[in-house]
């Protein structure tokens, strides 16, 4: 009768750092770092684009992105990037991958 505690299904996929790393090499992928500019400048994944989820214009920046790409989204721990994936899914993006556990667990090169 009441679904107060029913969680809505995720419209994105949480993936491991290994899967994320492999997908980075695929055609039509966009790597989004949703951390703050300060975090981004302290070390990022090669080819990543920074769109800070905490900024006032996050949605405005996201809405201009093409929806036919695969988006690999990450943050420090995987929480903000999960939130970003939810927002993007609500905006009609369909191929979203969230780096579970975030860049803290990234064993590969950071630039």
C-alpha positions as CSV (number, residue, x, y, z in Angstrom):
1,X,0.0,0.0,0.0
2,X,2.6,2.5,1.0
3,X,6.1,2.4,-0.5
4,X,7.9,4.8,1.8
5,X,10.9,2.6,2.2
6,X,11.0,1.3,-1.3
7,X,14.1,2.5,-3.0
8,X,13.9,3.6,-6.6
9,X,15.9,1.5,-9.1
10,X,19.3,2.8,-10.1
11,X,19.5,4.1,-13.7
12,X,23.3,3.7,-13.7
13,X,25.8,1.0,-13.0
14,X,28.4,0.9,-10.2
15,X,31.6,-0.6,-11.6
16,X,35.0,-1.5,-10.3
17,X,38.1,0.5,-10.9
18,X,39.3,-2.3,-13.2
19,X,36.2,-2.1,-15.4
20,X,36.4,1.7,-15.3
21,X,40.0,1.6,-16.5
22,X,39.1,-0.8,-19.3
23,X,36.2,1.4,-20.5
24,X,38.3,4.5,-20.5
25,X,39.9,3.2,-23.7
26,X,36.6,2.7,-25.5
27,X,35.3,4.9,-28.3
28,X,32.5,7.4,-27.3
29,X,33.3,7.5,-23.6
30,X,33.5,10.7,-21.6
31,X,35.3,10.7,-18.3
32,X,33.6,13.1,-15.8
33,X,35.3,14.1,-12.5
34,X,32.5,15.6,-10.3
35,X,34.9,16.7,-7.5
36,X,35.7,20.3,-6.7
37,X,38.2,22.2,-8.9
38,X,40.7,22.0,-6.0
39,X,40.4,18.2,-5.7
40,X,40.6,18.0,-9.5
41,X,43.8,20.0,-9.7
42,X,45.4,17.8,-7.0
43,X,45.3,14.7,-9.3
44,X,42.9,13.5,-11.9
45,X,42.4,10.6,-14.4
46,X,43.9,11.3,-17.8
47,X,41.3,12.8,-20.2
48,X,38.9,13.6,-17.4
49,X,36.6,16.7,-17.6
50,X,35.8,18.5,-14.3
51,X,32.2,19.4,-13.7
52,X,31.8,20.0,-9.9
53,X,28.5,18.5,-8.7
54,X,28.5,21.0,-5.8
55,X,28.5,24.1,-8.2
56,X,25.4,26.1,-8.8
57,X,25.5,25.5,-12.6
58,X,26.1,21.7,-12.5
59,X,22.8,20.9,-14.2
60,X,23.3,23.7,-16.8
61,X,26.7,22.2,-17.7
62,X,25.4,18.6,-17.9
63,X,22.4,19.5,-20.1
64,X,24.7,20.6,-22.9
65,X,26.5,17.2,-23.1
66,X,25.5,14.7,-25.8
67,X,23.3,11.9,-24.5
68,X,24.6,9.3,-27.0
69,X,28.0,8.8,-25.2
70,X,29.0,6.5,-22.3
71,X,29.8,8.5,-19.2
72,X,32.3,7.3,-16.8
73,X,31.8,9.3,-13.6
74,X,34.0,9.5,-10.5
75,X,34.7,11.4,-7.4
76,X,36.7,10.8,-4.2
77,X,34.7,7.9,-2.7
78,X,31.9,7.2,-5.2
79,X,29.1,9.0,-3.3
80,X,29.0,12.3,-5.3
81,X,29.5,10.5,-8.6
82,X,26.6,8.3,-7.7
83,X,24.5,11.4,-7.1
84,X,25.7,12.9,-10.4
85,X,24.7,9.7,-12.2
86,X,21.2,9.9,-10.7
87,X,20.8,13.5,-11.8
88,X,22.1,12.7,-15.3
89,X,19.7,9.7,-15.5
90,X,16.8,11.9,-14.6
91,X,17.9,14.2,-17.4
92,X,17.7,11.4,-20.0
93,X,21.3,10.0,-20.0
94,X,21.2,6.3,-20.4
95,X,24.7,4.9,-20.4
96,X,26.2,5.9,-17.0
97,X,28.9,4.1,-15.1
98,X,29.9,5.2,-11.6
99,X,33.3,4.3,-10.2
100,X,32.4,2.4,-7.0
101,X,34.7,3.5,-4.1
102,X,36.0,6.4,-6.1
103,X,39.5,7.6,-7.0
104,X,40.7,6.7,-3.5
105,X,40.8,3.1,-4.7
106,X,42.3,3.9,-8.1
107,X,45.6,1.9,-8.4
108,X,46.5,3.3,-11.9
109,X,48.1,6.5,-13.1
110,X,46.8,9.8,-11.9
111,X,48.0,13.0,-13.7
